[in-house]
């Protein structure tokens, strides 16, 4: 028997495709050819691939290949090509698009009146979602890829997300939510004169412990909306399938408490209340005020909170009377917080739920300064929201601590979560 020795440590044989790529790169290096940009190796490869794909689409359209005798006297046939410049990540690429005599050929890979491969569109939307202005995106594409894309073209690309935004804004919602946070971000819109307009964001905590942004609504004016406005917003949420919400957390939104039904508790946002308090205080007193206020909002009962607030007032009223007035005016919406278990308080009081979203939205909004229309502002905010938590790690961290809170909600609210889910 002949024994054949095998070198198990040997590298696997390189495929023919890998060999071809390597040869092309080595040839380009030897000839001093650039990898990207006009006339670069990637541009030439893109031209070959796209033109080959277009010829394949034409073969399918006509039913026979190029120079195939089967196409003789068969009606429609090829009718030469027309030049077209594509904008790609590798730079501008000149291609030849095949034509047919009946002008019925509709290419898919590069559609009619389309001068960009889909990768550029995806890149533009991604950069816009990260807060870059249209001018910055145009400059980035020119610098990195050698692609000349005008600001108007970038606006046209991002406008395509409006259809997806409409679908998202009207999608069905869950029948019940334990908590809904409602907050606003002020944007500048040029409607005659540049003026501040609020865009309201509704962030819900689902029964599974996930965060779900229910929608975006542009405010009618900058001095707060009335009960009729909030009735329309809440009716929209109800028409999309939501029948019950246990707690709504908001901060000084006029008319919202009146529009919410009596079975839902309206809770002022503790985080906003604390932040607004520090606006009136000197920085050197931040630590002392924070420690004293913590005794108020962590009190085990309303009476204990009143005692803690009385001590706070006695200590700080002479120096910071505005802080005392702020808490006194918000006390009716603050008090419900004190009746909940620690698990529910943690969900309501957390800054992670809404602050991470607001930070991303403000970054995108502030980069643009102001918007020409309300639709442009909503598009910017929507793109920022769609770019949140791409890996899903934030949702998993949020859900890890949810079970204890879910049990507390079920007991505190007499099984309303289960009843609403079972009825749907």
TAFENFEN-V975695 format. One record per backbone hydrogen bond with DSSP energy under -1.0 kcal/mol. CO is the residue of the C=O (numbers start at 0). NH is the residue of the N-H. E is the energy in kcal/mol with one decimal. If there is no record, write none. Layout:
((CO | NH | E) (CO | NH | E))
This chain:
((5 | 7 | -1.3) (6 | 9 | -1.5) (14 | 18 | -2.4) (15 | 19 | -2.2) (16 | 20 | -2.4) (17 | 21 | -2.6) (18 | 22 | -2.5) (19 | 23 | -2.3) (20 | 24 | -2.5) (21 | 25 | -2.6) (22 | 26 | -2.4) (23 | 27 | -2.5) (24 | 28 | -2.5) (25 | 29 | -2.2) (26 | 30 | -1.9) (27 | 32 | -3.2) (33 | 40 | -2.9) (34 | 41 | -2.7) (36 | 39 | -2.2) (39 | 43 | -2.1) (40 | 44 | -2.6) (41 | 45 | -2.6) (42 | 46 | -2.2) (43 | 47 | -2.3) (44 | 48 | -2.8) (45 | 49 | -2.9) (46 | 50 | -2.4) (47 | 51 | -2.2) (48 | 52 | -2.4) (49 | 53 | -2.5) (50 | 54 | -2.2) (51 | 55 | -2.1) (52 | 56 | -2.2) (53 | 57 | -2.3) (54 | 58 | -2.4) (55 | 59 | -2.1) (56 | 60 | -2.3) (57 | 61 | -2.7) (58 | 62 | -2.5) (64 | 67 | -1.8) (67 | 70 | -2.0) (68 | 71 | -1.7) (70 | 73 | -1.6) (76 | 100 | -2.3) (79 | 98 | -2.5) (81 | 96 | -3.0) (83 | 94 | -3.1) (85 | 92 | -2.6) (86 | 116 | -1.5) (87 | 90 | -1.7) (89 | 36 | -1.4) (92 | 85 | -3.3) (94 | 83 | -2.0) (96 | 81 | -2.0) (98 | 78 | -3.0) (99 | 102 | -1.2) (110 | 113 | -1.9) (114 | 86 | -3.0) (116 | 119 | -1.4) (116 | 120 | -1.1) (117 | 121 | -2.5) (118 | 122 | -2.3) (119 | 123 | -2.8) (120 | 124 | -2.4) (121 | 125 | -2.3) (122 | 126 | -2.6) (123 | 127 | -2.3) (124 | 128 | -2.3) (125 | 129 | -1.2) (126 | 131 | -1.9) (127 | 130 | -1.5) (132 | 136 | -2.4) (133 | 137 | -2.3) (134 | 138 | -2.3) (135 | 139 | -2.4) (136 | 140 | -2.5) (137 | 141 | -1.9) (138 | 142 | -2.4) (139 | 143 | -2.8) (140 | 144 | -1.6) (140 | 146 | -1.9) (149 | 153 | -2.1) (150 | 154 | -2.3) (151 | 155 | -2.1) (152 | 156 | -2.3) (153 | 157 | -2.4) (154 | 158 | -1.7) (156 | 159 | -1.3) (157 | 160 | -1.6) (158 | 161 | -1.7) (160 | 164 | -2.5) (161 | 165 | -2.3) (162 | 166 | -1.9) (163 | 167 | -2.4) (164 | 168 | -2.7) (165 | 169 | -1.0) (167 | 170 | -1.1) (174 | 242 | -2.6) (174 | 243 | -1.5) (176 | 245 | -1.8) (177 | 246 | -1.5) (178 | 204 | -2.9) (179 | 248 | -2.6) (180 | 202 | -3.0) (182 | 200 | -3.1) (184 | 198 | -2.0) (186 | 196 | -3.2) (187 | 370 | -2.7) (188 | 190 | -1.3) (188 | 194 | -1.9) (190 | 192 | -1.6) (192 | 190 | -1.5) (194 | 188 | -2.4) (196 | 186 | -2.9) (197 | 218 | -3.7) (198 | 184 | -2.3) (199 | 216 | -1.9) (200 | 182 | -2.2) (201 | 213 | -2.6) (202 | 180 | -3.8) (203 | 211 | -2.6) (205 | 208 | -1.7) (209 | 205 | -2.9) (211 | 203 | -3.1) (214 | 201 | -1.6) (216 | 199 | -3.3) (225 | 229 | -1.7) (226 | 230 | -2.2) (227 | 231 | -1.7) (228 | 232 | -1.8) (229 | 233 | -2.7) (230 | 234 | -2.1) (231 | 235 | -2.0) (232 | 236 | -2.0) (233 | 237 | -2.4) (234 | 238 | -2.7) (235 | 239 | -1.1) (236 | 241 | -1.6) (237 | 240 | -1.9) (239 | 172 | -3.1) (243 | 176 | -1.5) (245 | 264 | -2.3) (246 | 179 | -2.1) (247 | 266 | -2.9) (248 | 181 | -2.7) (249 | 268 | -1.8) (252 | 255 | -1.4) (254 | 258 | -1.3) (255 | 259 | -1.3) (260 | 263 | -1.2) (264 | 247 | -2.8) (266 | 249 | -2.0) (268 | 272 | -2.2) (269 | 273 | -2.5) (270 | 274 | -2.6) (271 | 275 | -2.8) (272 | 276 | -1.4) (273 | 277 | -1.8) (276 | 279 | -1.4) (281 | 284 | -1.9) (282 | 285 | -1.4) (284 | 288 | -2.6) (285 | 289 | -2.8) (286 | 290 | -2.1) (287 | 291 | -2.1) (288 | 292 | -2.8) (289 | 293 | -1.8) (292 | 296 | -2.1) (293 | 297 | -1.3) (295 | 298 | -1.1) (300 | 304 | -2.0) (301 | 305 | -2.4) (302 | 306 | -2.0) (303 | 307 | -2.2) (304 | 308 | -2.6) (305 | 309 | -2.3) (306 | 310 | -1.9) (307 | 311 | -2.1) (308 | 312 | -2.8) (309 | 313 | -2.3) (310 | 314 | -1.7) (311 | 315 | -2.5) (312 | 316 | -2.5) (315 | 319 | -3.4) (319 | 323 | -1.1) (320 | 324 | -2.2) (321 | 325 | -2.2) (322 | 326 | -2.1) (323 | 327 | -2.2) (324 | 328 | -2.5) (325 | 329 | -1.4) (329 | 333 | -1.4) (330 | 334 | -2.5) (332 | 267 | -2.1) (333 | 336 | -1.5) (334 | 337 | -2.0) (335 | 338 | -1.4) (336 | 339 | -1.1) (340 | 344 | -2.4) (341 | 345 | -2.1) (342 | 346 | -1.3) (343 | 347 | -2.3) (344 | 348 | -2.9) (345 | 349 | -1.1) (350 | 354 | -2.0) (353 | 357 | -2.6) (354 | 358 | -2.4) (355 | 359 | -1.6) (356 | 360 | -2.4) (357 | 361 | -3.0) (358 | 362 | -1.9) (359 | 363 | -1.8) (360 | 364 | -2.7) (361 | 365 | -3.2) (362 | 366 | -1.3) (364 | 367 | -1.0) (367 | 369 | -2.3) (370 | 189 | -3.5) (372 | 376 | -1.5) (373 | 377 | -2.4) (374 | 378 | -2.3) (375 | 379 | -1.9) (376 | 380 | -2.2) (377 | 381 | -2.6) (378 | 382 | -2.5) (379 | 383 | -1.9) (380 | 384 | -2.1) (381 | 385 | -2.4) (384 | 387 | -1.6) (391 | 395 | -1.7) (392 | 396 | -2.4) (393 | 397 | -2.2) (394 | 398 | -2.3) (395 | 399 | -1.4) (398 | 401 | -1.8) (401 | 405 | -2.6) (402 | 406 | -2.2) (403 | 407 | -1.8) (404 | 408 | -2.6) (405 | 409 | -2.3) (406 | 410 | -2.0) (407 | 411 | -2.8) (408 | 412 | -2.4) (409 | 414 | -2.5) (410 | 413 | -1.1) (412 | 415 | -1.5) (414 | 418 | -2.4) (415 | 419 | -2.3) (416 | 420 | -1.9) (417 | 421 | -2.5) (418 | 422 | -1.5))
